[in-house]
Amino acid sequence: MIVDNTITTPALQQPILLGADAVVHSTTKYISGNATSLGGIVCGSKELINGIRQNGIRYLGPAMAPLNAWLSINGLETLALRMDRHCQNAMAVATFLEKHPKVTYVNYPGLESNPYHKLIASQMKGVSSLMSFVLDGNYSDATRFIDALEIFTHATHLGTCKSIVTHPASTTHSAMGEEEMKKAGISPAMIRFSVGIEDEIDLIADLEQAFDKAWK
């Protein structure tokens, strides 16, 4: 069993202790923390990793670039502190969005209304900063809201110290087509947040002003 633990990171969840054979991380995200490097890691038993070294690495390359490795190791020093702040801010943002009249649904496991909320208590210290929500509107309402945000950066990345907003229907999932997006539960009014470590009050204020501008 291989687990992609990129979103929660080792600071919030350790799949090896839960029975996973191997764990992979995109170090480009939270581990690096500031979108400065590309990289990935595989964690597992000595036997497994030695097998990868003796076989797959021959064709894929032995290691990431030295500078990227150093930046990732540097990021590990503050990972636990940053993840605490990511979780705190994300919970504040999710709670705000769930109560807003222009939002019909918020998908964030930290909320008690989420179907996976009870599951996280047994295996996670927190649920990280990634979430999605659906506006009570259409494609144009979503893009207008995104354009009105001032602190959130409009990009398709995630897991950085800066808060990021993404419109899946026009970016990450646009190639799927309308029918496939419906099957995947992605609506034109869905927005994805990767909540950063800025001041919680500033993030909420940015959301408030964006809602006001978008529905003026």
Backbone as a ProteinNet text record, in pm:
[ID]
protein_1_A
[PRIMARY]
MIVDNTITTPALQQPILLGADAVVHSTTKYISGNATSLGGIVCGSKELINGIRQNGIRYLGPAMAPLNAWLSINGLETLALRMDRHCQNAMAVATFLEKHPKVTYVNYPGLESNPYHKLIASQMKGVSSLMSFVLDGNYSDATRFIDALEIFTHATHLGTCKSIVTHPASTTHSAMGEEEMKKAGISPAMIRFSVGIEDEIDLIADLEQAFDKAWK
[TERTIARY]
84.9	0	88.8	69.7	146.6	54.1	96.2	15.1	83.7	9.9	57.6	20.9	120.2	97.4	133.7	133.7	175.4	93.1	-38.6	-126.1	-114.6	-106	-98.8	44.3	141.3	283	308.1	432.9	462.4	425.7	408.5	373.7	231.8	144.1	3.7	-39.8	31.2	-6.6	115.8	126	239.3	185.4	159.7	96.9	173.1	305	382.6	334.6	302.3	254.7	113.4	44.5	-91.6	-95.1	23.9	29	69.6	101.7	142.5	280.2	302.1	432.4	529	474.2	557.2	476.9	547.1	484.8	559.1	483.7	545.3	500	588	558.7	606	527.1	577.4	638.6	770.3	837.2	819.2	770.7	743.6	639	553.5	442.1	484.3	419	438.5	581	648.4	782.7	876.2	873.1	949.2	888.1	755.5	682.2	666.7	748.8	739.2	755.1	727.8	727.6	861.1	971.1	1103	1173.6	1120.6	1194.3	1100.1	1146.9	1074.2	1140.3	1058.3	1117.1	1011.9	1055.9	968.3	1050.4	988.6	1060.1	974.5	1042.8	977.9	1032.4	944.3	984.7	932.9	1018	976.4	1086.2	1071.4	1170.4	1303.1	1410.4	1542.5	1542.2	1474.2	1467.5	1398.5	1287.1	1212	1294.3	1352.4	1428	1552.1	1619.2	1735.8	1695.7	1577.9	1527.9	1505.1	1450.9	1428.7	1562.3	1658.7	1790.5	1858.6	1843.5	1914.4	1844.3	1717.2	1641.7	1590	1483.2	1419.2	1510.7	1599.7	1686	1777.6	1808.4	1893.6	1831.7	1697.7	1627.7	1570.3	1544.9	1478.7	1573.7	1696.4	1788.6	1802.8	1919.6	1949.2	1895.1	1876	1839.1	1788	1721	1680.2	1803	1786.2	1896.2	1943.7	2074.7	2127.9	2065.4	2045.9	1986.1	1843.2	1766.2	1628.9	1625.5	1720	1728.4	1756.9	1848.7	1884.3	1765.4	1692	1575.1	1467	1450.9	1351.1	1390.3	1517.5	1565.9	1551.7	1579.4	1563.6	1418.2	1325.1	1183.3	1136.9	1200.5	1161.5	1179	1273	1300.6	1179.5	1097.8	981	848.3	853.4	732.4	622.5	655.1	553	486.5	566.9	512.2	420.5	464.1	383.4	253.2	259.2	138	34.6	80.9	-11.3	-85.4	-11.1	-71.7	-162.6	-119.6	-204.5	-339.9	-335.3	-458.3	-547.6	-485.4	-561	-631.7	-558.9	-616.7	-723.1	-695.1	-790.9	-922.4	-914.8	-1036.5	-1116.8	-1047.7	-1115.3	-1183.3	-1113.9	-1168.9	-1286.6	-1273	-1380.2	-1505.5	-1486.7	-1600.5	-1671.6	-1592.8	-1650.2	-1730.5	-1671.9	-1737.9	-1866.2	-1863.9	-1980.9	-2101.7	-2075.6	-2184.1	-2226.7	-2152.8	-2181.7	-2301.1	-2393.6	-2513.8	-2486.9	-2371.3	-2339.5	-2264.1	-2246.7	-2176.9	-2275.4	-2282.4	-2377.4	-2315.3	-2181.5	-2117.4	-1968.3	-1914.6	-1771.3	-1717.7	-1614.9	-1553.8	-1421.8	-1426.4	-1306.2	-1326.7	-1245.7	-1266.3	-1260.1	-1207.1	-1202.8	-1339.6	-1433.5	-1570	-1649.6	-1728.3	-1809.4	-1911.2	-1948.3	-2046.2	-1987.7	-1854.5	-1790.3	-1802.2	-1834.3	-1852.1	-1726.1	-1608.7	-1483.4	-1431.3	-1508.1	-1461.4	-1424.9	-1507.8	-1482.4	-1360	-1332	-1220	-1085.5	-1075.2	-944.7	-892	-981.3	-938.7	-849.7	-869.3	-794.7	-659.6	-634	-509.7	-438.2	-496.6	-434.1	-429.4	-325.6	-316.1	-386	-413.6	-478.8	-508.8	-586.6	-629.1	-572.7	-466.4	-394.4	-478.6	-442.5	-500.2	-580.5	-592.3	-661.2	-811	-890.4	-1036.2	-1098.2	-1223.5	-1299.7	-1436.1	-1498.3	-1633.8	-1706.8	-1838	-1921	-2002.7	-1993.8	-2070.3	-2214.1	-2303	-2441.9	-2446.2	-2399.4	-2390.2	-2340.8	-2276	-2230.3	-2081.5	-2037.8	-1898.1	-1851.5	-1932.4	-1896.1	-1886.2	-1975.2	-1970.3	-1839.3	-1797.4	-1674.6	-1552.5	-1543.6	-1427.8	-1428.5	-1547.1	-1556.7	-1511.6	-1548.9	-1506.8	-1355	-1298.3	-1153.5	-1079.5	-1128.5	-1064	-1068.4	-1167.5	-1183.3	-1091.9	-1037.6	-949.3	-817.1	-764.6	-641.8	-523.4	-548.7	-441	-417.1	-523.7	-511.9	-452.3	-350	-285.8	-357.6	-391.5	-460.2	-357	-352.8	-256	-308.5	-239.9	-283.5	-197.1	-106	-17.8	-91.7	-27.1	-83.4	30.3	-0.9	95.5	206.1	182.4	283.6	241.3	333.7	303.2	199.5	190.9	92	-38.2	-149.6	-279.6	-301.8	-353.8	-372.9	-518.1	-571.4	-707.1	-700.2	-779	-781.2	-925.2	-950.8	-1081.4	-1067.4	-1097.5	-1073.5	-1136.7	-1257.6	-1328.9	-1258	-1179	-1111	-961	-910.1	-765.2	-731.1	-721.6	-671	-754.2	-885.6	-972.8	-1044.1	-1000.8	-1069.6	-1066.5	-963.4	-951.6	-1050	-1113.6	-1204.1	-1333.2	-1375.6	-1503.4	-1616.1	-1726.8	-1839	-1895.2	-1919.1	-1978.7	-1887.3	-1759	-1663.9	-1647.3	-1650.7	-1640.5	-1761.6	-1877.7	-1998.1	-1983.2	-1930.9	-1910.9	-1811.6	-1714.4	-1611.8	-1656.2	-1775.5	-1827.3	-1770.8	-1721.3	-1663.3	-1761.5	-1813.5	-1909.2	-1840.1	-1902.1	-1844	-1826.6	-1902.6	-1896.2	-1808.5	-1732.4	-1644	-1512.2	-1463.1	-1336.1	-1251.4	-1121.3	-1029.8	-937.2	-921.9	-829.7	-716.9	-596.8	-486.1	-451.5	-495.2	-485.1	-343.3	-287.3	-150.2	-136.9	-26.2	1.4	-4.6	-74.7	-93.2	-178.6	-200	-284.1	-428.2	-485.8	-623.2	-723.1	-707.7	-800	-792	-671	-653.9	-718.7	-708.4	-768.5	-920.6	-980.3	-1126.7	-1171.4	-1096.5	-1130.3	-1123.6	-1026.2	-1014.1	-1134.8	-1179.4	-1297.5	-1421.7	-1436.2	-1553.2	-1559.5	-1445	-1446.6	-1467.4	-1417.3	-1434.7	-1581.1	-1647.6	-1791.8	-1869.7	-1834.2	-1902.8	-1883.8	-1762.9	-1733.8	-1800.2	-1795	-1847.1	-1998	-2067.2	-2214.2	-2263	-2187	-2223.4	-2348.8
-118.7	0	124.2	210.2	333.7	451.8	542.5	658.3	787.6	872.6	1007.6	1096.1	1135.6	1211.3	1359.2	1406.1	1543.7	1646.9	1628.8	1732.7	1742.1	1629.1	1635.5	1648.3	1596.5	1598.1	1512.3	1479.6	1399.7	1470.9	1601.7	1676.7	1647.2	1605.4	1583.5	1437.7	1358	1217.3	1135.9	1013	925.9	789.8	774.9	653.7	524.5	531	409.5	346.1	430.2	379.2	321.9	353.8	305.2	183.8	135.6	14	29.9	151.3	171.7	110.2	61	4.9	114	216.5	327	455.7	567.3	699.8	789	863.7	958.5	1100.6	1193.9	1335.3	1416.2	1513.5	1616.9	1722.7	1728	1825.1	1967.2	1979.2	2110.7	2187.1	2112.9	2175.7	2216.6	2162.8	2209.4	2193.3	2086.2	2062.9	2176.6	2214.5	2332	2456.3	2467	2571.6	2704.6	2731.6	2864.1	2858.5	2742.3	2726.9	2763.7	2728.3	2763.2	2646.3	2525	2410.2	2298.9	2220.6	2102.5	1977.6	1886	1763.8	1667.6	1545.7	1444.8	1342.9	1275.2	1175.1	1049.2	936	809.1	759.7	724.5	676	533.4	447.5	309.7	230.3	99	12.9	18.2	-20.5	-21.5	-113.1	-225.9	-321.3	-259.6	-189.7	-127.4	-18.3	70.3	182.2	133	31.7	-25.1	-85.1	-145.3	-201.5	-93.9	20.5	133.5	187.8	197.9	249.7	161.4	30.9	-62.7	-85.1	-42.2	-65.9	63.5	119.5	235.6	355.9	381.2	498.2	492.7	372.5	356.8	425.2	430	487.5	626.8	655.3	780.9	887.4	851.2	948.6	925.8	957.2	921.6	1015.9	1142.8	1236.7	1367	1445.5	1579.1	1670.6	1788	1883.5	1918	1932.2	1959.3	2081.9	2189.8	2309.9	2282.7	2210	2175.9	2088.4	1995.9	1909.8	1993.4	2087.5	2173.5	2260.7	2314.8	2397.7	2314.9	2191	2103.3	2069.2	2036.6	2007.3	2129.9	2246.3	2372.3	2389.9	2355.6	2370.6	2279.7	2163.6	2069.5	2128.3	2221.7	2279.7	2354.5	2411.6	2489	2423.6	2300.4	2236.2	2225	2174.9	2155.2	2287.3	2392.4	2522.8	2576.3	2562.2	2612.2	2534.9	2402.9	2323.2	2356.1	2386.8	2430.3	2555.9	2651.1	2777.1	2755.7	2669.5	2636.4	2582.4	2489.6	2427.3	2528.8	2612.3	2714.1	2810	2859.2	2953.1	2887.8	2764.3	2694.5	2670.4	2636.9	2614.3	2743.5	2854.2	2983.8	3020.6	2997.9	3028.8	2937.4	2808.2	2712.6	2744.4	2780.6	2815.3	2939.1	3038	3160.8	3130.4	3050.9	3019.4	2939.4	2846	2761.4	2842.8	2953.7	3037.8	3146.3	3162.3	3272.3	3238.8	3331.8	3305.4	3279.9	3321.5	3301.2	3169.8	3089.4	2961	2848	2752.1	2642	2518.6	2503.8	2383.6	2408.3	2359.2	2368.1	2227.1	2189.2	2056.7	2073	2055.1	2062.8	1968.7	1864.3	1762.6	1813.9	1933.6	1989.7	2030.8	2050	2088.7	1966.6	1982.6	1871.3	1823.9	1910.1	1873.9	1783.3	1770.6	1689.2	1540.5	1455.4	1312.7	1241.3	1301.5	1238.3	1295.6	1381.9	1451.2	1354.1	1254	1160.3	1072.8	1047.9	961.6	1024.3	1156.5	1220.8	1213.7	1207.6	1207.7	1089.7	977.3	855.9	847.5	934.4	919.6	1049.2	1164.5	1291.1	1389.5	1471.5	1580.2	1705	1708.4	1821.5	1785.2	1868	1833.5	1927.2	1997.2	2079.4	2197.5	2250.3	2379.2	2374.4	2258	2249.3	2229.3	2305.4	2294.2	2339.6	2302.7	2355.2	2398.7	2489	2531.7	2572.3	2569.4	2600.8	2725.6	2820.7	2944.7	2923.9	3001.6	3003.5	3093.1	3037.3	3117.2	3033.3	3097.8	3028.5	3054	3016.8	3031.4	3176.5	3269.4	3411.9	3463.1	3415.6	3457.2	3410.9	3288.7	3235.1	3314.4	3343.1	3417.5	3561.8	3619.2	3756.7	3762.5	3662.1	3655.6	3640.4	3552.4	3531.1	3659.3	3728.8	3852.8	3960.8	3952.5	4053.8	4029.5	3908.7	3878.7	3955.9	4000.9	4080.1	4009.3	3930.6	3858.6	3722.2	3652.9	3521.8	3535.6	3456.9	3456.8	3359.6	3405.8	3320.5	3234.4	3104.9	3011.9	2870.1	2772.9	2633.6	2554.1	2619.9	2553.9	2537.3	2475.7	2462.8	2436.9	2452.5	2417.8	2518.1	2643.5	2745.6	2832.7	2914.6	3005.4	3109.7	3136.1	3231	3159.5	3224.2	3166.2	3170	3060.2	3045.1	3010.8	3071.3	3041.8	2986.4	2882	2816	2793.2	2809.5	2779.4	2651.8	2534.6	2406.5	2394.8	2447.4	2431.1	2497.1	2599.4	2669.4	2644.5	2567.1	2544.4	2396	2347.7	2212.8	2101.4	2122	2015.9	2055.2	2161.7	2210.8	2111.4	2027.7	1932.3	1815.9	1801.3	1688.9	1701.5	1823.4	1842.2	1851.4	1908	1935.9	1811	1704.9	1583.2	1514.2	1505.2	1441.4	1520.4	1652.3	1735.1	1714.4	1697.9	1671.2	1540	1438.4	1308.4	1318.6	1406.6	1424.5	1520.5	1575.9	1667.2	1807.4	1843.9	1978.4	2064.6	2165	2254.1	2382.3	2458.4	2584.6	2686.3	2669.8	2764.8	2716.1	2607.8	2556.2	2634.2	2660.5	2730.3	2649.2	2643.9	2572.4	2671.8	2654.6	2735.8	2649	2700.5	2647.9	2762	2750.5	2861.8	2871.7	2990.8	3013	3045.2	3109.1	3137.3	3287.2	3361.9	3504.2	3523.1	3645	3672	3631.1	3557.2	3506.9	3619.6	3729.1	3842.6	3902	3910.5	3965.9	3876.7	3746	3653.3	3665.1	3669.6	3682.8	3816.3	3921.3	4054.4	4054	3982	3973.2	3901.7	3795.4	3723.1	3812	3885.5	3972.4	4077.3	4141	4245.6	4187.1	4065.3	4000.9	3965	3914.6	3885.6	4014.2	4121.2	4249.9	4300.6	4291.9	4339.9	4252.9	4122.9	4029.6	4037.7	4074.2	4082.3	4224.5	4322	4462	4494.2
0	0	0	-99.1	-112.4	-85.4	2.5	40.7	-2	-71.4	-101.6	17.4	93.4	216.6	200.6	75.3	46.3	122.3	124.5	180.6	332.4	401.2	547.6	598.8	523.9	562.3	686.9	715.2	835.5	964.7	959.5	1080.1	1127.6	1035.4	1071.1	1062.7	983.2	968.3	927.9	984.6	954	908.7	779.4	725.9	753.1	766.4	795.4	925.4	1024.8	1153.6	1143.5	1033.2	1012.7	919.9	881.1	801.4	656.3	613.1	473.9	449.3	327.7	290.1	245.6	183.2	134.5	136.9	153.1	155.2	58	-22	-115.6	-80.7	-106.9	-83.6	-203.2	-243.5	-333.3	-242.5	-237.8	-150.5	-201.5	-324.4	-384	-303.6	-232.5	-161.1	-19.1	82.8	220.4	273.2	232.9	286.5	246.2	118.2	76.6	141.1	128	199.7	130.1	29.4	-33.9	-185.9	-244.9	-391	-454.2	-388.3	-441.8	-508.6	-494.3	-548.7	-592.7	-690.2	-736	-678.8	-629.7	-577	-525.5	-501.2	-444.3	-367.9	-272.3	-194.6	-178.1	-161.8	-131.9	1.2	93.2	225.2	243.6	297.6	321.1	388.5	389.3	452.8	376.5	444.2	380.5	258.6	269.8	159.2	37.9	62.1	-46.7	-115.4	-34.7	-90.9	-165.2	-111.8	-181	-315.2	-319	-444.8	-548.3	-501.6	-593.2	-643.2	-553.1	-590.1	-694.8	-679.5	-766.9	-900.6	-909.9	-1033.3	-1097.1	-1040.3	-1101.1	-1120.5	-1024.7	-1031.5	-1153.7	-1198.8	-1316.6	-1438.8	-1440.2	-1555.7	-1526.1	-1401.7	-1366.2	-1314.1	-1276.1	-1219.2	-1069.6	-1013.1	-874.3	-767.5	-799.1	-692.9	-751.5	-670.3	-713.7	-716.3	-774	-780.9	-639.9	-617.4	-483.2	-416	-491.8	-432.2	-387.3	-469.5	-432.4	-307.9	-297.1	-179.1	-54.9	-68.4	45.3	87.2	-10.7	21	91.2	49.5	112.3	255.7	276.4	411.8	500.9	442.4	516.7	561	470.4	501.3	613.2	627.5	732.4	872	886.1	1017.8	1074.7	987.3	1033.8	996.7	944.2	894.5	1000.2	1118.4	1222.3	1262	1275.8	1312.3	1202.7	1077.5	966.7	951.7	970.1	954.9	1063.1	1182.7	1288.4	1244.3	1186.7	1142.6	1022.2	929.5	814.3	862.4	956.9	1007.8	1078.5	1158.9	1233.1	1137.4	1038.6	942.9	855.6	812.2	726.8	800.3	927.4	1005.2	1017.3	1037.4	1048.7	916.6	805.1	673	640.7	667.9	639.5	721.3	846.3	933.4	882.1	839.9	783.4	657.6	568.1	441.7	463	557.8	581.2	626.4	691.5	742.5	644	534.6	442.6	352.8	334	253.7	105.6	55.2	-85.2	-110.4	-6.8	-19.1	8.3	-84.2	-67.4	-3	-17.5	38.5	57.3	171	197.7	221.6	148.9	165.1	238.8	370.5	454.1	572.5	584.9	688.6	831.9	852.1	986.3	1038	948.2	986.4	1032.2	1134.4	1185.8	1082.9	990.5	887.9	780.5	776.2	674.4	707.5	609.4	636.2	685.6	664.1	706.9	838.6	900	1020.9	1133.7	1158.1	1267.8	1240.7	1114.4	1078.5	1113.1	1098.4	1114.5	1257.5	1355.1	1495.5	1529.3	1462.9	1494.3	1424.2	1327.3	1252.5	1217.2	1243.5	1206.3	1322.6	1323.8	1420.6	1367.7	1239.8	1175.3	1031.8	962.6	826.4	720.1	752.7	655.9	606.7	489.2	448.6	320.1	257.7	129.3	148.4	73.7	82.3	-48	-67	-180.1	-129	-203.2	-167.4	-293.9	-287.3	-403.3	-373.9	-464.4	-449.5	-495.5	-440.2	-485.4	-608.6	-720.4	-842	-957.5	-1053.7	-1173.5	-1199.6	-1318.2	-1359.3	-1344.8	-1393.6	-1388.3	-1245.7	-1158.7	-1018.1	-954.1	-986.9	-929.6	-975	-1105.1	-1155.7	-1105.8	-1091.6	-1040.6	-894.6	-816.2	-677	-666.4	-748.7	-747.1	-783.7	-885.2	-927.8	-819.7	-731.2	-626.4	-506.1	-493.7	-380.5	-393.7	-281.7	-283	-216.6	-113.8	-44.8	-108.6	-144.6	-207.2	-347.4	-376.4	-507.4	-600.1	-721.6	-817.7	-889.7	-858.2	-916.9	-900.9	-962.2	-950.7	-852.8	-786.6	-690.3	-556.5	-458.3	-323.9	-226	-96.4	6.5	29.6	-0.7	25.2	142.7	190.1	300.2	259.7	129.7	78.9	45.5	72.6	39.9	-111	-163.7	-308.4	-338.4	-443.3	-488.9	-631.2	-656.6	-786.3	-830.8	-959.7	-1016.5	-1099.9	-1040.9	-1108.5	-1246.7	-1264	-1391.4	-1508.8	-1481.7	-1591	-1594.1	-1495.7	-1490.6	-1475.7	-1353.6	-1327.1	-1389.8	-1405.6	-1456.1	-1586.4	-1649.6	-1769.1	-1884.9	-1893.1	-2003.2	-1991.8	-1877.1	-1855.8	-1936.4	-1962.4	-2028.8	-1927.4	-1969.4	-1879.2	-1812.7	-1890.5	-1835.2	-1734.6	-1767.4	-1677.4	-1548.2	-1559.8	-1439.1	-1348.5	-1407.5	-1328	-1252.1	-1318.6	-1255	-1139.7	-1154.7	-1052.1	-941.1	-955	-853.6	-861.7	-979.5	-997.3	-1075.1	-1009.1	-1072.9	-1118.5	-1210.4	-1256.3	-1143.9	-1035.5	-924.5	-809.8	-832.9	-728	-726.6	-606.7	-586.6	-489	-515.3	-425.3	-356.1	-225.7	-146.7	-91.5	-94.4	-15.9	79.1	201.5	296.4	352.3	346.2	389.2	536.9	572.5	713.7	744.3	658.5	687	813.3	852.6	969.4	939.8	1030.6	1014.7	990.7	1063	1050.4	910.1	854.7	720.6	615.6	632.5	536.9	535.7	652.7	661.7	603.5	631.2	578.2	425.5	370.7	224.8	165.6	230.4	182.9	187.9	296	312	201.8	175.5	72.4	-67.2	-90.3	-220.3	-245	-140.8	-153.6	-181.5	-112.1	-132.8	-274.7	-327.6	-463.1	-569.5	-548.3	-648.8	-664.5	-556.3	-560.2	-537.7	-584.7	-567.2	-646.2
[MASK]
++++++++++++++++++++++++++++++++++++++++++++++++++++++++++++++++++++++++++++++++++++++++++++++++++++++++++++++++++++++++++++++++++++++++++++++++++++++++++++++++++++++++++++++++++++++++++++++++++++++++++++++++++++++++

